[in-house]
Amino acid sequence: MLPILPSVARFRRIWRSLAGDGGPWRLALGTVFSFEAALVLFMFAGIYKADPRFAWIPIDLTLLFFLVSLVCGFWILLRQGVPLGSERLLLVLVFGGLVAYAVLSMLWTPSLIYVETKLPYFAFLSFWALTACALIVAGDPVRYRRFFRVMLLFSLWIAAESFLSFLRALHSGTTLSFVLALSSNYLGLGRVIGPGLLVVLAYALYITRVLWARLALGLVSLCYLALLLVIGGRTPFAAAVLGVIVLLVPLIRLGGGPRRVLWQAGVAAALLCAVLLVGLTSRRMSISVPYTLARFSSLHGNPRYQAYADTMQYVDQGPFFGQGIASWPVVLGLGDARMYPHNVFLEVWFELGAFGLVLLSTSMAIGLWQVGSIRLLRASAPSLLALALFANAFLNASTAGDIHENRFLFATLGLLMLGATERYRVVGSSVSRGLAPASRTL
């Protein structure tokens, strides 16, 4: 047998080390039937809930998993208590101030119809995603390790569905088109496959030290990247690349001198420019390239640029206090319907003014402050992965989706608070001694 292949006994030892004292079956059951699983299924319910295979369920799946996670979350908080005086509670209070101000803006919003759906979704669904991750998941290493495992399993399912949909498109003779799967389009699929890629890559780079496991995880990472290249989503692909860059930053060693740093940065920039160049010139040169790269050649005609321009044109009508929640389509004369500027920050500035934008920016500053230095990120794989997931969600929210649809952005913002938990765990050991081993705690 080749030495690279694991023996049965070695596989069992690795599996037991991952499972802990409870054993592999308890690990599997505890992952699938967990608060974190209900939370992930709630945040991404829009991707799969309209699929015909789930039509037999008599209740909306977003509402179902929201209620399940809410009940379980309150039970957990009753048992462990609310972390009074902690940074995690401060984040929830500041973001709660943003939600309260959105409710107050109902007094002057011109919307009468869209506000009835947008405000409850933001006040309950988005706020719960952040609160659950900040107060429950980020404060317990067992829980955020489980959260990452659930994200990995969920992304595997979405990736498999996307791949099957892509194969059906190839079989029908369609080579360049958007990939649609379950009840979602290319944007929703990419917003799950991208984070899944980051979780897999984090395991490969910082967790496992077994060669065959690293090779297997590397192969899975390539499969995820290939899917992002063919489903058609430019921003999900770019957001995944940004997350990968965040994961690779701690690997850059400054001890090699400025020449080594410049060489590493030059190679990375050259590869990125080569990929973008292929995408930008593919249509002119009739080169057969993945659809996502081919769509980079049509950036100049993106209708969202007009939405950004319109937002900046009318934002001065209420620059400080905003024009009210759900006011964007009404003020622009588009009707009282579900429309938005496809940028969560422009949306907050337009509808909630500079006051709301300050509250949102303060929330993000609190979360990013807990990330810590590069030294801590080198010592803590969970903190690094949380930062990569936040960067991924941040870029996605900057180009697509209504504010309440970007629940994963607010969830990753709450997840950044695990940096405080990791700092307390690591600072007394490796960091205080000047060492920086990768944490094997995912």
Secondary structure, DSSP 8 states (H G I E B T S, - for coil): --TTS--HHHHHHHHHHHHGGG-HHHHHHHHHSSHHHHHHHHHTHHHHTTSGGGTT-SS-HHHHHHHHHHHHHHHHHHHH---TTSHHHHHHHHHHHHHHHHHHGGGT-S-SSTHHHHHHIIIIIIHHHHHIIIIIITT-HHHHHHHHHHHHHHHHHHHHHHHHHHHHHHHTT--SS---BTTB-HHHHHHHHHHHHHHHHHIIIII---HHHHHHHHHHHHHHHHHHHHS--HHHHHHHHHHHHHHHGGG--GGG-HHHHHHHHHHHHHHHHHHHHHHHHHHHHT----HHHHGGGGGGG-THHHHHHHHHHHGGGSTTT-S-TT-HHHHTTS-SSS---S-HHHHHHHHHHHHHHHHHHHHHHHHHHTT--HHHHHH-HHHHHHHHHHHHHHHHHTTS--GGG-HHHHHHHHHTTHHHHHHHHHIIIIITTT--------
